[in-house]
């Protein structure tokens, strides 16, 4: 079976990474890919979000040690997915007929990032509709701009595929206004980023040219040193020849003096 298609407004890896960061920062989850793919950490988050629905008794049905067995993971994830869908229908009265169903078998056996992202997106929907939703919405607003943008888009995606009552009235208005500010800020930051990247590119080119010039100068200096050494060697040989010539002349003069004195 193919993995669940990604939302159109953002890259699936961005969605996955952003939702994992949301779990870690807003719910204090210590999740990693393994603890998510076996369902254990997702179950812990649901118990934290809605303890009156996802009760300790429900949590006990989740197998804590799956030991890498994909069938045990599948059993956990199937219970979680069923529980989340029932919560949407029975408590929130929201139909998710248009929402792509996460393929929990793909998560269990292949750790499908696309399907895992969709399942986490459903958990996000639980968070923004629970009794503590205002606190969780504020937590979302305090996240980094790029992550916040993806999480907000994931909420909008849920609303489009689910029901317009998912976030009502003032709650959604606040989210929408914040989302607009976030998008504008993201465009500004991306423009600054592009400018900085261009500056870095220009500086790297200048550095490359400088390195080439330095290399050329270094070669020229080495050549000058070589020429200087040759000149010094040549000068040394010439000086030695002149000294020998003077010595011969001196010896000749001494010999002539002795000859004159002897006569």
WOMO-V653891 format. One line per field, one symbol per residue. psi: psi as a letter, one per 40 degrees, with the letter a starting at -180 (. if undefined). A space follows every 50 residues. Layout:
# WOMO-V653891
psi = ???
This chain:
# WOMO-V653891
psi = hiihiiideiidddddddddddddddefifiaddddeeeddddddddddg dedgidddddehhdgefehddddddddddddddddddddddefhhfdehh hhgddddddefhdddddddddddddddeeidfdddddddddeiidddddd ddddddddddebieedhibddddddddddddddddddddddddddddddd dddddddddddddddddddddddddddddddddddddddddddddddddd dddddddddddd.
